[in-house]
Amino acid sequence: MVRVKNALMLKLFTQTGWRFLWLTLLVFIADQYTKTLVLENIEHYQAIQILPFFNLTHVYNYGAAFSFLSDAGGWQRWFFTIIAFGVSAMVLWWLKQTSKEQILMPMAFSLIIGGAIGNAVDRLIHGYVIDFLVLYYQDWYWPAFNVADSAICIGAALLIIDMIKNKEENHD
């Protein structure tokens, strides 16, 4: 019985998209580590210029992307946390369904899960997400973001590339 269970687990982690869950863990650890460094070393709202277009700035985001619903009164904390864990569970199921031949899609999903869980943990622990990466040009500032947000964006880009690639392959 134990051998059968071990064989099934081995198959899940070698023959499906779950083989990329190490990427989820890597994103989560990098995200939480960098946020801890920011909390311990940069004062709230302090900006440290790294390049002429890039600052480290310690800010809190009570909402979602681009501070969406940040002033909604607190309910959004639980709403976005539930969504993050719900989407992560759904994506984990999709990962399990992917074949060994697929690479971009499971990598993309793994990045998205790591980012979603990283930000959800912030919401659970602090009530907000810690952001600190700020890109700008003169007086134009991109909203602050973090490693988790970056992983989600890269994952989304990989999904788009995978869709385009698969569409082209299906037309050949």
N, C-alpha and C positions, 0 to 999 in steps of 0.2 A: 504493500500500500504506500509506504514512504517513498519507494523507488518510483512508483507511478507519479506521485505528486511532484517529486523532484524533477522527473523527466518533463512533466507538463510545464513546470516553472522555467526550466532550462529552455524549452521550446519557445515560451512566451518572450523570454529575454534575449533570444538569438534569432528567431524567425519572424518576429513582428516588429512594429514600430517601437515597442517597449525597449528595444536595444539602444535607443537614443535617450532614455531617461537619465543617463549620466549627465547629459546636457542640461536637463531640467535642474538637477541638483547643483551643477556648476553655476548656473545663472542665479539660483536662489542664494547660494553661499556668497558669491561675489556681490550680489545686491545687498544682502544683510551686512556683510563685512564693510562695504563702502559707506553704508548709512551709519554704521556704528562709528567709523572713523570721523564722519562729519559731525555726529552728535558730540563726540569727545573732543574735537579739535577746532571746530568753527562755531562761533557764536551765531545765534539766530539772526538772520538778515545780514550777517557779515559776508562781504564779497571779496574774494581773492582772485585777482587777475592772473591767469595762467598764460594766455595769449591775447593779442589785441582784439580778438573776437570771441574769447571764451573765458568765463569766470566759474569759480566754485562759489556758490551762494547758498547758504543754508536757509531753506524755506519749507513751509508746511503746506500741503495741499489737502484740503478737507473734502474735495470733490473728486471728480474723475479726470480724464484727459482734458488739458487746458483749463483746469479748475471748474469744469462743468458741475453745476449744483453745489459749489463750495459753500454757499451761504443759505443752504436749504434747511438749516435748523438742527442737524444731527442725524436724522433718519437715514441720510444717504450713506453714512458709515456702514450701517448694517446691510443696506440695499446692495452697495457695491461689493461688500464682503461675500454676501450670499451669491451674487452673480459670479464673482471670481471663482469661488469653489464649485459652483454648479457648472460653469463653462469648463473648468479644469477636469471635472469628472467626465463630462461629455467628451472632451478631447482625448482623455485617457482611453475611453472606450473606442474612439476612432483609431487611436494609435494601435490598439490591440488588433484591429481589423486590417491594418496595412500589411502588405506583403514584404518579404525580405528584399525584393527588387527595388522597392520604393526607397528613396533617400531624402529628397528635398522636403516632401510633405511631412514625414515623421520628425525631421530636424526642425522644421518650422513649428510644428505642434509642440515639440519639447521646449523650444525657446518661449513660446507663448505661455505654456503652463508655468514655467519657472518664473517669468515676469509677473503673471497674474497672482501666483501664490506669494511672491515677494512683497507685492503691494498690499495684498490682503492681510498678511501678517502684520504689516505696519498699522493698518486700520484697526486690527484687533488689539494690538499692544498699545498704540499711541492715540488712536482715534483719528489719525490723519496719515498721509503718506509723506515721507521725507524726500524732498527733491533738492538737488544741489548742482546739477549741470546746467549752465546757462550759455547759450550762443547768442551773439548780438552783432549788429552792424550799425555803427554810429548810435542813433537813438532808437533803433528798432531791436526789440528783444524777443527772442523765441521763448515761449513759456518754459520755466525750469522743469527738468526731468531727471531721471535716475537710471541706474543700470537695468532695473526691471522694465521700465518704459522702453529703453533701447532694445532689449531682447524681444519685447512684444512687436515693436516696429520692424525689426529685422525678420522675425518670424512671419509677419504679415507680408513683407516683401518677398520672402522665399515662397510663400503660398501662391502669390501672384505669378512669380517666375515659373513655378511648377504647373500652374494652370495653363500658362501660355505654352510651355514646353509640351505638355500633354495634348493640347489642342493641335499644335503643329504635327506631333507624331501621329495623331489620329487622322489627319488629313493626308498623310503620305501614303 
